[in-house]
Amino acid sequence: MRIAIDIDSTLHDYWPQLAQAAKRRFGVDLPYEQQLTWDIAPLRREQLKVLVEETHRDDNVMAAEPYPGAVETIRRWKQAGHSVLIASHRHERARDATARWLERIGLPYDELYCDFDKVGHCIQEGIDVLIDDSPETLAKALEAGITPATLLHPWNRDLCEIEDIVCGKDWPALAAELERVLA
């Protein structure tokens, strides 16, 4: 099978980086547990854009640590013959640092895609499963006939009540839930 996997809040815990940057730059607290929608209300769109660009600078990309079990799970999938596309809404200028980060953490993959039409690219590439945290992206994947999967976050918990979206509280749980899909 062909599996696409997001990076931020999917391969690593992105929220602490974003919250620290929001506090430092704008004096805004972003408690993870209170982030119940994909919109980040205390920040204006321009502020959020600045924070995303900051958190995607080379030094911040390289400092990220993968969620426990993520790399091991993906290694098992690759060893089982699955194809892995790392697909991120990161800007293309973050691509080189992202590739170096994936190498640093030892994550095997077949392709790295950094651009803003993730689901369109997944359709073009014949992706079977898309693992992402964004409710919008997960809904688009489902509409496109791609099996959506996610780690549970406050902003996507409601989606996990939909039986067609595969959910796990962490990577080992998500891997277990995806076993039937990938068999």
C-alpha positions in Angstrom: 0.0 0.0 0.0 1.0 3.6 -0.4 1.0 5.6 2.8 1.3 9.4 3.1 2.3 10.9 6.5 2.2 14.5 7.7 5.0 15.9 9.9 3.8 18.6 12.3 1.6 17.2 15.1 1.8 13.8 13.3 5.5 12.7 13.3 6.5 15.1 16.1 4.8 17.2 18.8 4.7 20.5 17.0 2.4 22.3 19.5 5.1 23.1 22.1 7.2 24.8 19.4 4.3 26.9 18.2 3.1 27.8 21.7 6.6 28.9 22.8 7.0 31.0 19.7 3.5 32.6 20.3 4.4 33.4 23.9 7.8 34.8 23.0 6.8 36.9 19.9 3.3 38.0 20.8 2.8 37.3 24.5 -0.1 34.9 23.7 -0.7 31.6 25.6 -1.8 28.7 23.4 -2.8 25.9 25.9 -2.8 22.6 23.9 -5.9 21.3 25.8 -7.9 24.4 24.8 -7.2 24.1 21.1 -10.6 22.7 20.1 -10.7 23.9 16.6 -8.1 24.3 13.8 -8.4 28.0 14.0 -6.1 29.6 16.5 -8.3 32.4 17.8 -5.9 34.5 19.9 -3.7 35.0 16.8 -4.4 37.0 13.7 -3.7 35.2 10.4 -0.5 37.3 9.8 0.8 36.4 13.3 0.2 32.7 12.7 2.0 32.9 9.4 5.0 34.5 11.1 5.0 31.8 13.8 4.8 28.9 11.3 7.7 30.4 9.3 9.7 30.7 12.5 9.0 27.1 13.6 9.9 25.9 10.1 13.4 27.5 10.2 16.2 25.0 9.8 17.2 25.2 13.5 13.7 24.5 14.7 13.1 21.7 12.2 16.3 20.0 13.3 15.4 20.3 17.0 12.2 18.3 16.7 12.0 14.9 18.2 9.6 12.3 16.8 6.7 10.9 18.8 7.6 7.6 20.5 7.0 4.7 18.2 6.6 6.8 15.0 9.9 5.9 13.4 9.8 2.3 14.4 6.3 1.9 13.0 7.2 3.4 9.7 10.3 1.3 9.5 8.1 -1.8 9.9 5.8 -0.6 7.2 8.7 0.0 4.8 10.1 -3.5 5.6 6.7 -5.0 4.9 6.8 -3.4 1.4 4.7 -0.4 1.8 5.6 2.9 0.1 5.9 6.0 2.3 5.4 9.6 1.2 6.2 12.2 3.7 3.7 15.0 2.9 3.7 18.4 4.6 2.2 21.8 4.1 5.6 23.2 4.9 7.0 25.7 2.4 9.4 24.4 -0.1 12.2 26.4 1.5 11.9 24.1 4.6 12.4 21.0 2.4 16.2 20.6 2.7 16.1 20.9 6.5 13.1 18.5 6.6 15.0 16.0 4.6 18.1 16.3 6.9 15.8 15.9 9.9 14.2 12.7 8.5 17.7 11.4 7.9 18.8 12.4 11.5 15.9 10.5 13.0 16.4 7.5 10.7 13.0 7.6 9.1 12.8 5.7 5.9 10.6 7.1 3.1 10.3 7.1 -0.7 9.3 10.7 -1.4 9.2 14.0 0.5 6.5 16.5 -0.6 6.5 20.1 0.8 3.7 22.2 -0.7 0.1 23.2 0.0 -2.0 20.8 -2.1 -1.3 17.7 0.0 -4.5 15.8 -0.8 -4.2 16.7 -4.6 -0.7 15.3 -4.6 -1.9 12.2 -2.7 -4.6 11.6 -5.3 -2.0 12.0 -8.1 0.4 9.5 -6.4 -2.3 6.9 -5.7 -2.1 7.1 -1.9 -4.2 4.6 0.0 -3.8 6.0 3.5 -3.1 9.6 4.7 -2.0 10.1 8.3 -2.5 13.8 9.2 -3.8 15.9 12.1 -5.7 18.5 10.2 -9.5 18.0 10.2 -9.8 19.7 6.9 -7.1 17.5 5.3 -8.6 14.4 6.8 -12.1 15.3 5.5 -10.7 16.0 2.0 -8.8 12.6 2.0 -12.0 10.8 3.0 -13.9 12.5 0.2 -11.2 11.5 -2.3 -11.5 7.8 -1.3 -8.2 7.8 0.7 -8.3 6.2 4.1 -7.7 9.0 6.6 -5.9 8.3 9.9 -4.8 10.6 12.8 -3.3 10.9 16.2 -5.9 12.3 18.6 -5.6 16.0 19.4 -8.1 18.4 20.9 -8.8 19.9 17.5 -9.6 16.6 15.7 -11.2 14.5 18.5 -14.7 15.0 17.0 -13.5 13.4 13.7 -12.5 10.3 15.5 -16.2 9.6 16.3 -16.6 9.1 12.5 -15.9 5.4 11.9 -14.2 6.0 8.6 -11.3 7.8 10.2 -8.7 5.7 11.9 -7.5 7.2 15.2 -5.0 6.4 17.8 -3.9 8.1 21.0 -0.3 7.6 20.1 1.8 5.9 17.4 1.6 2.3 18.8 -2.2 2.6 19.1 -2.5 4.1 15.6 -0.3 1.3 14.2 -2.5 -1.3 15.8 -5.6 0.4 14.4 -4.1 0.5 10.9 -3.1 -3.1 10.9 -6.5 -4.2 9.3 -6.2 -1.4 6.7 -2.7 -2.3 5.7 -3.2 -6.1 5.7 
